[in-house]
Amino acid sequence: MKTSTKFWILLALLATVPAMVAGAEAQLKKMFDPQQVVTLHGQIDRLETITRQGRQAVNNRQTQIAHVKTDQGLVVVHLGPAEFLAQQHFRPKVGDVLAVTGGKVTTRQGDVILATTIQAGAATYRLRDQNGIPVWTGQTPGCFGNQPGRRPVRS
């Protein structure tokens, strides 16, 4: 194959990356309904760290899930990448009491809350915007928080 043909193929492939990122965000926006935002209070009953693999994985990023015991029962809360949470000094533990605001979405595994903000003690962490888009979107492991305006609020 000629060098110029390889160049054009590579250029075409690179041109599709922004569309793929936009497609993933559009999919999340379809799942996240701002009209389905709820706030719940409860205690972490169980923590789970899952490693995503396959096409949607970003360097086998580990995702933190909290199972929160509320007055209404056990609720699954999707927090976000474990590395991102650690860099924000948010290290949830079993027994921690949280106030979680987030969008309720239905997945193949059941209902999940995509956390937009977490209140843990005196600290508040912003994980997603009002449309459910993660504040870490577009960041790669190892550089979370390096983009001004993309860091969660911690007070």
Summary of the structure (lengths in Angstrom):
residues: 155
radius of gyration: 17.7
end to end distance: 56.8
largest distance: 66.1
contacts: 421
relative contact order: 0.17
helix: 25%
strand: 40%
